[in-house]
Amino acid sequence: MPASPAPELAFCYCSQRKPGAAKHSLDQHYDGRGNGSQCYTSLSRLIVPQIVISYCTQCGAATAYVIPPLDSLPRAVCSRCGHIHYENPRMVVGCVAEWQGSILLCRRAIQPRHGLWTLPAGFMEMNETTAEAAARETLEEACATVEIDAPYAMVNLPHVGQVHLFYRGRLPDGRFAPGEESLETALFAPADIPWESLAFRSVAFCLQHYLRDRETGSFGFHCTDYAPR
C-alpha cells in the first residue's frame, strides 16, 4: 500500500533564518540528522525535549520537531501522517507522613540518588487523584497506610519536565517497613533529619517549611521553582 501523502505541515521552528533563505517546512528542514540546512542553529539547539521522539507512534514513520499550526511550541510531528506528539510535564507526588512528632523517610534502593533519604513519593499513575497517588506511594515505598491531609508544597522543575507535589499526612498506627524501592525506612525527629543525605532539593524544601510551620502551629501552602544547579 502506498504511503498516505503528508498533510500540510507547519513551518520549521527557526524564525530567524539565514539571509535570503525562504520560510521552510518540515521536509526542507529535516535532513535525517536533525540539522536545519537553512537555519542558524541546528534542531538540537532549538528545542530540548525530555525524550526525543524519533518515530511516530501511529504509523512508525520518522518525526521532526516543528511548530504545528495554531501552536507556539515545537512538537514531534510525523512526516507521513502528520500526527502530533505532545510532551507534557510529569507529576511526582509524595507525602510528609508524621507519627508522634517524627517524620517517615525512606532510603532509596533505586537510581537516581541510590542510598539517599527521601519522603515517600513517585510518579502519579493514570486514573488516580494526587491524594491517591501520595497514599499509594507511601504504601509502596514504606508499607505504610497514611491518612492524607491537605496539599502542602509544590516544586516546579521545568528543566526535567516535572512538578513535585507533597501532601501532609498522618500514620494512624505507626506501622511501616521498607518496600521494594527502599533500602530502609525510619522515623526521624526534627533534630535527626539527615539533611546532608537527602536525595532531592524538593524534599529538603518541603521538610524545611513543614518544620517551621509546625513550630508556629499554622500550615500554609509553599511553592517554588528550581533551575538546574
Secondary structure, DSSP 8 states (H G I E B T S, - for coil): ----------BBS-SSB-TT----BHHHHB-SSS-BTTBSS-HHHH---SS---B-TTT--BEEEE--TT-SS-EEEETTT--EE----EEEEEEEEEETTEEEEEEESSSSSTT-EE-SEEE--TT--HHHHHHHHHHHHH----EEEEEEEEEEEGGGTEEEEEEEEE-SS------TTEEEEEEE-GGG--GGGBS-HHHHHHHHHHHHHHHHT----EEEE----
